[in-house]
C-alpha cells in the first residue's frame, strides 16, 4: 500500500507541475517549455521502469511487457487480424476521386512513407494537423464527403499509410513558434489532467500503471503508444483510429468524450507523438 500511495502522490505531483507550467501560457511559453528535455525525461522514465524491455519494443504496447505476451504478438503477426483493413486501405488509397485526382495529389511523396511526420504544426493555420484530419481535408477539397473519424474507412486509409512507413522513426517537429509550443504544452496538460467519474488521467493508466491489469486488459505504456495506430482490438472485433482510441478512453473513465479531432485531442496526439520521437512506426497494430 505504501508503494501504491507513493505512486499516486508522484502522479499527482506530476500533474500539478504540468498544470502549473501550462498556467503561464501563452505570454512566456517560449521561455519555460522545453520539449527536448521533456522527451528525454519521458523516455528515461520508461526505460528505467522497464529495463528488460528493448527500447524499440515499446511500440508493441502490452505485448512488450513480458515474454509470454511478446510471444503472443509474434504469433499474431504471422496472421495479422488487421490484414483485411490494410488491403481495404490500399485499394481505397489508389482509387481516384470523381474529379480524377486522388490522395496522392494531397500529400508529400504521394502519401507514401510519411506517417512518421504526422501530426505536424501548421504555422499558417496555427493548429496541429493530424493524418486523419489531412485525409478528410483532402477528400473535401476534391468534392468527396468526409469519412467518420471513428469508422472503418478512416482506419483502413491510415492503416495503409502507416504500413508504408513501418520501421521509420517518428519524427515530429515543433517549430520555433509560441503557438506550437502552446499546442504541445496543452496536449501535455490534457494528458496529465484527471477527469471523469473515476478521476483518471491518461497518465494514470499509461504512465503510472503500464503492465498492470485493468479488468482483463494489460495497460500499454504511453511511450510509443501512437506509433502503432491505427490498431485492431480484439475487444472491438475490428479496427480503431486514434480518434476512436481517445474517445473510448474518455468513456472508459466515465468522462465526456470530446468530438473526434477536437483541438485538445489533436494537441495530445502532438504531445504523445513528439515524446515518442525516434521510435519506429509499427502501425497498423493489434491489441487484446
Helices and strands as residue ranges (DSSP letters): H 2-22, H 29-32, H 35-49, G 55-64, H 67-78, H 83-94, G 103-105, G 108-111, G 115-117, E 120-122, E 127-129, H 131-141, H 152-163, H 178-192, H 202-206, E 213-214, E 217-218, G 225-228, E 231-233, E 238-240, H 242-252, H 263-274, E 285-287
